[in-house]
Amino acid sequence: MLRWQDDLYLPACSLYLDSRRPRPFCFVSHAHSDHLPQDGAHERVISTAQTLVLANHRLGKLSIAAPTAESVQSIDPDTRISLLPAGHVLGSAMIRVERPEGSLLYTGDFKLRPSLTVATAEPTPADILVMESTYGLSMFRFPPWQQTHARLVELVGAALAEGRQPIVLGYSLGKAQEIVRILTDNGLRVTCHGAVAAINEIYESLGTPLGAFRRYRPEDFHGPTSLDLAERGVLVAPPQVARSAFVNRFSSPLTILMSGWGMQKNARYRYGVDEVLPLSDHADFGELLELVERVSPRKVYTHHGYAEFAETLRARGIDAELARPEAQMRLF
Ligand SMILES: [Zn+2]
Protein backbone atom coordinates (compact mmCIF):
# COMPACT_ATOMS: atom_id res chain seq x y z
CA MET A 1 0.00 0.00 0.00
CA LEU A 2 2.89 2.36 0.79
CA ARG A 3 6.50 2.20 -0.27
CA TRP A 4 9.56 4.38 -0.53
CA GLN A 5 10.33 5.15 -4.16
CA ASP A 6 12.72 8.13 -3.79
CA ASP A 7 9.74 9.62 -1.96
CA LEU A 8 6.62 8.38 -0.22
CA TYR A 9 4.60 6.54 -2.84
CA LEU A 10 1.27 4.69 -2.93
CA PRO A 11 1.64 2.10 -5.72
CA ALA A 12 -2.04 1.09 -5.68
CA CYS A 13 -3.03 4.50 -7.08
CA SER A 14 0.38 5.52 -8.52
CA LEU A 15 0.34 8.50 -6.18
CA TYR A 16 3.36 10.29 -4.69
CA LEU A 17 3.04 12.23 -1.43
CA ASP A 18 4.52 15.76 -1.24
CA SER A 19 7.33 14.96 -3.67
CA ARG A 20 9.92 17.66 -4.28
CA ARG A 21 10.48 16.34 -7.80
CA PRO A 22 7.99 16.67 -10.66
CA ARG A 23 5.81 13.55 -10.72
CA PRO A 24 3.02 12.23 -12.98
CA PHE A 25 0.59 12.19 -10.02
CA CYS A 26 1.19 13.71 -6.58
CA PHE A 27 -0.64 14.71 -3.41
CA VAL A 28 0.38 18.24 -2.35
CA SER A 29 -0.52 18.70 1.32
CA HIS A 30 0.09 22.47 1.43
CA ALA A 31 1.92 25.30 -0.34
CA HIS A 32 5.18 25.59 1.67
CA SER A 33 8.09 25.30 -0.72
CA ASP A 34 9.58 22.23 1.02
CA HIS A 35 6.46 20.33 -0.08
CA LEU A 36 6.43 21.51 -3.71
CA PRO A 37 8.43 20.35 -6.75
CA GLN A 38 11.64 22.38 -7.05
CA ASP A 39 12.35 22.12 -10.77
CA GLY A 40 9.16 21.69 -12.74
CA ALA A 41 5.51 20.88 -12.19
CA HIS A 42 3.60 17.73 -11.32
CA GLU A 43 1.42 16.59 -14.21
CA ARG A 44 -1.60 15.98 -11.99
CA VAL A 45 -2.10 16.70 -8.33
CA ILE A 46 -4.52 16.08 -5.53
CA SER A 47 -4.75 19.06 -3.19
CA THR A 48 -7.28 21.51 -1.86
CA ALA A 49 -8.31 24.44 -4.07
CA GLN A 50 -6.67 26.89 -1.63
CA THR A 51 -3.34 25.04 -1.79
CA LEU A 52 -3.42 25.21 -5.58
CA VAL A 53 -3.97 28.98 -5.53
CA LEU A 54 -1.21 29.53 -2.96
CA ALA A 55 1.22 27.15 -4.70
CA ASN A 56 0.66 28.82 -8.04
CA HIS A 57 1.37 32.18 -6.42
CA ARG A 58 4.58 30.93 -4.82
CA LEU A 59 6.01 28.98 -7.72
CA GLY A 60 4.10 30.16 -10.74
CA LYS A 61 4.63 26.69 -12.17
CA LEU A 62 2.26 24.30 -10.48
CA SER A 63 -0.18 25.07 -13.25
CA ILE A 64 -2.31 21.98 -13.40
CA ALA A 65 -5.97 21.20 -13.48
CA ALA A 66 -6.32 19.30 -10.21
CA PRO A 67 -8.53 16.24 -10.25
CA THR A 68 -10.91 16.20 -7.33
CA ALA A 69 -10.86 13.42 -4.77
CA GLU A 70 -14.08 12.14 -6.36
CA SER A 71 -12.54 11.72 -9.80
CA VAL A 72 -9.64 9.80 -8.25
CA GLN A 73 -12.16 7.42 -6.76
CA SER A 74 -13.63 6.83 -10.17
CA ILE A 75 -10.18 5.96 -11.57
CA ASP A 76 -9.92 3.09 -9.12
CA PRO A 77 -13.10 1.70 -7.54
CA ASP A 78 -11.04 -0.05 -4.83
CA THR A 79 -9.47 3.16 -3.53
CA ARG A 80 -11.34 5.78 -1.52
CA ILE A 81 -9.47 9.03 -1.03
CA SER A 82 -10.48 11.88 1.26
CA LEU A 83 -8.79 15.09 2.34
CA LEU A 84 -9.03 16.25 5.97
CA PRO A 85 -8.03 19.65 7.45
CA ALA A 86 -4.45 19.61 8.81
CA GLY A 87 -4.58 22.89 10.78
CA HIS A 88 -1.16 23.99 9.46
CA VAL A 89 -1.69 26.84 6.93
CA LEU A 90 -4.63 27.83 4.74
CA GLY A 91 -5.58 24.91 2.51
CA SER A 92 -3.36 22.37 4.32
CA ALA A 93 -4.75 18.84 4.24
CA MET A 94 -4.08 15.33 5.42
CA ILE A 95 -4.90 12.56 2.95
CA ARG A 96 -6.75 9.43 3.97
CA VAL A 97 -6.61 6.42 1.65
CA GLU A 98 -8.93 3.45 2.15
CA ARG A 99 -8.26 0.21 0.30
CA PRO A 100 -9.70 -3.27 0.78
CA GLU A 101 -6.47 -4.21 2.62
CA GLY A 102 -6.67 -1.28 5.08
CA SER A 103 -6.53 2.48 5.64
CA LEU A 104 -3.66 4.98 5.66
CA LEU A 105 -3.49 8.56 6.93
CA TYR A 106 -0.67 10.86 5.78
CA THR A 107 -0.55 14.11 7.78
CA GLY A 108 1.77 16.41 5.86
CA ASP A 109 2.59 19.28 8.25
CA PHE A 110 -0.09 19.71 10.91
CA LYS A 111 -1.03 21.05 14.31
CA LEU A 112 -3.96 20.24 16.57
CA ARG A 113 -4.22 23.57 18.43
CA PRO A 114 -6.88 25.97 17.19
CA SER A 115 -5.87 28.86 14.94
CA LEU A 116 -7.36 32.22 13.99
CA THR A 117 -6.79 31.71 10.25
CA VAL A 118 -6.89 27.96 9.53
CA ALA A 119 -9.52 25.25 10.02
CA THR A 120 -8.73 22.96 12.97
CA ALA A 121 -7.21 19.58 12.11
CA GLU A 122 -9.57 16.61 11.94
CA PRO A 123 -7.53 13.41 11.95
CA THR A 124 -9.45 10.13 11.82
CA PRO A 125 -8.45 6.61 12.92
CA ALA A 126 -6.37 4.63 10.39
CA ASP A 127 -4.34 1.40 10.23
CA ILE A 128 -1.18 3.12 9.01
CA LEU A 129 -0.15 6.62 10.10
CA VAL A 130 2.53 8.54 8.21
CA MET A 131 3.24 11.70 10.22
CA GLU A 132 5.59 14.66 10.44
CA SER A 133 7.60 14.93 13.68
CA THR A 134 9.24 18.38 13.41
CA TYR A 135 9.08 19.06 17.17
CA GLY A 136 9.53 15.45 18.19
CA LEU A 137 11.60 16.10 21.33
CA SER A 138 10.03 16.53 24.78
CA MET A 139 11.64 19.98 25.20
CA PHE A 140 9.21 21.28 22.55
CA ARG A 141 6.08 21.66 24.63
CA PHE A 142 4.67 25.07 23.80
CA PRO A 143 2.92 27.21 26.42
CA PRO A 144 -0.84 27.81 25.96
CA TRP A 145 -1.39 29.81 22.76
CA GLN A 146 -3.41 32.45 24.64
CA GLN A 147 -0.32 33.21 26.72
CA THR A 148 1.86 33.64 23.62
CA HIS A 149 -0.70 35.91 21.94
CA ALA A 150 -0.94 38.07 25.09
CA ARG A 151 2.85 38.33 25.38
CA LEU A 152 3.12 39.44 21.74
CA VAL A 153 0.50 42.17 22.23
CA GLU A 154 2.23 43.27 25.42
CA LEU A 155 5.69 43.50 23.79
CA VAL A 156 4.34 45.40 20.78
CA GLY A 157 2.37 47.83 22.97
CA ALA A 158 5.42 48.51 25.17
CA ALA A 159 7.65 49.14 22.12
CA LEU A 160 5.16 51.60 20.62
CA ALA A 161 4.87 53.40 23.98
CA GLU A 162 8.66 53.77 24.09
CA GLY A 163 8.81 55.11 20.52
CA ARG A 164 10.51 51.96 19.19
CA GLN A 165 9.46 50.36 15.88
CA PRO A 166 8.12 46.85 16.61
CA ILE A 167 8.89 44.38 13.80
CA VAL A 168 7.25 40.96 14.14
CA LEU A 169 8.83 38.22 12.04
CA GLY A 170 7.09 35.11 10.73
CA TYR A 171 7.08 33.02 7.54
CA SER A 172 5.19 34.84 4.84
CA LEU A 173 2.75 31.96 4.22
CA GLY A 174 0.73 30.99 7.25
CA LYS A 175 2.62 32.32 10.26
CA ALA A 176 2.51 35.96 9.13
CA GLN A 177 -1.26 35.84 8.57
CA GLU A 178 -1.81 34.38 12.04
CA ILE A 179 0.35 37.20 13.47
CA VAL A 180 -1.61 39.83 11.55
CA ARG A 181 -4.91 38.48 12.91
CA ILE A 182 -3.60 38.44 16.50
CA LEU A 183 -2.51 42.07 16.14
CA THR A 184 -5.61 43.40 14.35
CA ASP A 185 -7.93 41.50 16.72
CA ASN A 186 -6.22 43.44 19.52
CA GLY A 187 -6.83 46.80 17.87
CA LEU A 188 -3.24 47.41 16.72
CA ARG A 189 -2.35 49.18 13.47
CA VAL A 190 -0.44 46.82 11.19
CA THR A 191 1.83 47.36 8.19
CA CYS A 192 2.96 44.33 6.18
CA HIS A 193 6.13 43.74 4.15
CA GLY A 194 5.24 43.18 0.48
CA ALA A 195 5.87 39.40 0.60
CA VAL A 196 3.44 39.11 3.50
CA ALA A 197 0.86 41.51 2.05
CA ALA A 198 0.70 39.48 -1.19
CA ILE A 199 -0.22 36.31 0.72
CA ASN A 200 -2.60 38.28 2.98
CA GLU A 201 -4.51 39.31 -0.12
CA ILE A 202 -4.83 35.68 -1.25
CA TYR A 203 -6.04 34.63 2.22
CA GLU A 204 -8.69 37.35 2.09
CA SER A 205 -9.72 36.47 -1.48
CA LEU A 206 -10.21 32.89 -0.24
CA GLY A 207 -12.52 34.04 2.55
CA THR A 208 -10.11 34.41 5.50
CA PRO A 209 -10.30 38.02 6.78
CA LEU A 210 -7.21 39.40 8.51
CA GLY A 211 -8.44 42.83 9.63
CA ALA A 212 -7.15 46.19 8.41
CA PHE A 213 -3.51 46.19 7.35
CA ARG A 214 -1.38 48.56 5.29
CA ARG A 215 1.18 47.47 2.69
CA TYR A 216 4.72 48.66 3.47
CA ARG A 217 5.94 51.66 1.48
CA PRO A 218 9.43 53.01 2.30
CA GLU A 219 8.22 56.61 2.17
CA ASP A 220 5.72 55.91 5.00
CA PHE A 221 8.59 54.88 7.28
CA HIS A 222 11.59 56.94 6.21
CA GLY A 223 12.15 60.49 4.96
CA PRO A 224 10.17 63.72 4.97
CA THR A 225 6.74 62.19 4.26
CA SER A 226 7.02 59.41 6.84
CA LEU A 227 4.03 58.67 9.06
CA ASP A 228 4.34 58.84 12.81
CA LEU A 229 4.79 55.61 14.72
CA ALA A 230 1.22 55.52 16.03
CA GLU A 231 -0.14 55.65 12.48
CA ARG A 232 2.15 53.13 10.78
CA GLY A 233 1.97 50.80 13.79
CA VAL A 234 3.63 47.40 14.01
CA LEU A 235 5.48 45.93 11.01
CA VAL A 236 5.03 42.27 10.04
CA ALA A 237 7.80 40.82 7.85
CA PRO A 238 9.44 37.49 6.88
CA PRO A 239 12.25 36.23 9.18
CA GLN A 240 14.90 36.76 6.50
CA VAL A 241 14.82 40.52 7.10
CA ALA A 242 16.09 40.16 10.71
CA ARG A 243 19.68 40.95 9.81
CA SER A 244 18.99 42.97 6.66
CA ALA A 245 19.04 46.64 5.69
CA PHE A 246 15.24 46.60 6.02
CA VAL A 247 15.61 46.38 9.81
CA ASN A 248 18.85 48.32 10.07
CA ARG A 249 17.22 51.47 8.66
CA PHE A 250 15.30 51.89 11.92
CA SER A 251 17.14 53.62 14.74
CA SER A 252 15.67 51.53 17.57
CA PRO A 253 13.65 48.57 16.27
CA LEU A 254 12.31 45.81 18.51
CA THR A 255 12.43 42.56 16.54
CA ILE A 256 10.22 39.67 17.67
CA LEU A 257 10.48 36.29 15.91
CA MET A 258 7.45 33.99 16.22
CA SER A 259 8.74 30.42 16.07
CA GLY A 260 8.51 27.11 17.87
CA TRP A 261 12.32 27.05 17.83
CA GLY A 262 12.05 29.80 20.45
CA MET A 263 11.84 26.97 23.00
CA GLN A 264 15.57 26.42 22.47
CA LYS A 265 18.09 28.16 24.71
CA ASN A 266 19.76 31.20 23.17
CA ALA A 267 17.25 31.32 20.29
CA ARG A 268 17.40 35.13 20.33
CA TYR A 269 21.12 35.12 19.60
CA ARG A 270 20.89 32.37 17.03
CA TYR A 271 18.26 34.22 15.03
CA GLY A 272 19.63 37.71 15.65
CA VAL A 273 16.43 39.14 17.14
CA ASP A 274 15.42 40.82 20.41
CA GLU A 275 12.70 38.32 21.38
CA VAL A 276 11.47 34.89 20.24
CA LEU A 277 7.96 33.73 21.14
CA PRO A 278 6.92 30.09 20.59
CA LEU A 279 4.08 30.49 18.07
CA SER A 280 4.16 27.59 15.61
CA ASP A 281 2.03 26.17 12.82
CA HIS A 282 3.43 22.71 13.65
CA ALA A 283 2.34 20.30 16.37
CA ASP A 284 4.39 20.42 19.56
CA PHE A 285 5.62 17.24 21.27
CA GLY A 286 2.36 16.77 23.18
CA GLU A 287 0.26 17.18 20.03
CA LEU A 288 2.39 14.62 18.15
CA LEU A 289 1.61 12.11 20.91
CA GLU A 290 -2.06 13.15 20.93
CA LEU A 291 -2.30 12.57 17.17
CA VAL A 292 -1.00 9.01 17.51
CA GLU A 293 -3.54 8.39 20.26
CA ARG A 294 -6.43 9.76 18.17
CA VAL A 295 -5.48 7.89 14.99
CA SER A 296 -4.79 4.69 16.94
CA PRO A 297 -2.75 3.07 14.15
CA ARG A 298 -1.22 -0.41 13.95
CA LYS A 299 1.94 1.16 12.51
CA VAL A 300 3.47 4.64 12.51
CA TYR A 301 6.01 6.03 10.06
CA THR A 302 7.62 9.37 10.97
CA HIS A 303 8.71 11.69 8.20
CA HIS A 304 10.54 15.05 8.58
CA GLY A 305 11.79 16.04 12.03
CA TYR A 306 13.55 14.36 14.90
CA ALA A 307 14.35 10.66 14.45
CA GLU A 308 14.07 10.29 18.22
CA PHE A 309 10.30 10.58 18.00
CA ALA A 310 9.95 7.09 16.51
CA GLU A 311 12.03 5.80 19.45
CA THR A 312 9.76 7.66 21.87
CA LEU A 313 6.75 5.90 20.35
CA ARG A 314 8.42 2.49 20.49
CA ALA A 315 9.23 3.07 24.18
CA ARG A 316 5.47 3.54 24.65
CA GLY A 317 4.74 0.22 22.98
CA ILE A 318 3.77 1.61 19.57
CA ASP A 319 5.13 0.04 16.39
CA ALA A 320 6.95 3.02 14.84
CA GLU A 321 9.87 3.67 12.52
CA LEU A 322 11.33 6.30 10.25
CA ALA A 323 9.95 6.60 6.73
CA ARG A 324 13.32 6.54 4.99
CA PRO A 325 14.91 4.41 2.26
CA GLU A 326 16.91 2.20 4.61
CA ALA A 327 13.70 1.43 6.51
CA GLN A 328 12.21 -0.21 3.35
CA MET A 329 8.53 -0.29 4.04
CA ARG A 330 6.61 -3.50 3.79
CA LEU A 331 3.02 -2.98 4.74
CA PHE A 332 0.03 -5.30 4.81
ZN1 LIG B 1 4.63 23.52 6.09
Residues whose N, C-alpha, C, O or C-beta is under 5 A from the ligand:
A	BS01	ZN	H32 D109
